[in-house]
Amino acid sequence: MTEPCRDRRDPIQELLDGELAGPARAELEAHLVDCAGCRAYQAGMAGLFGRLDEALRLPGPSPELDPAPPVVVPFRPRQP
């Protein structure tokens, strides 16, 4: 990526996070059309974010763990 585009890194990350809107988003999208370095950075960050999402995704509970609802036993006081 060229040196003048270093100031685009944070906005590119904001764009990928869905946090960039309005004129700032339009201006960045116009810049990405003309700047191959920033497009490459955007693609690399999108791939990294995708891999992180996959790695951090927690699996759901296994159906083998406890398929039946818990049994509730009513309390009965001891008799003397």
BELDAMO-V263039 format. One record per pair of residues at least 12 apart in sequence whose ideal C-beta (glycine too) atoms are under 7 Angstrom apart, sorted by the first residue. I is the first residue (numbers start at 1). J is the second residue. D is the distance in whole Angstrom. If there is no record, write none. Layout:
I;J;D
I;J;D
This chain:
1;37;4
1;38;6
1;40;7
1;41;5
2;37;5
5;35;6
5;37;5
5;38;5
8;28;7
8;31;7
8;38;5
9;41;7
11;24;7
11;28;5
12;28;7
12;38;7
12;41;6
12;42;5
12;45;6
13;45;6
15;28;6
16;45;6
16;46;6
16;49;6
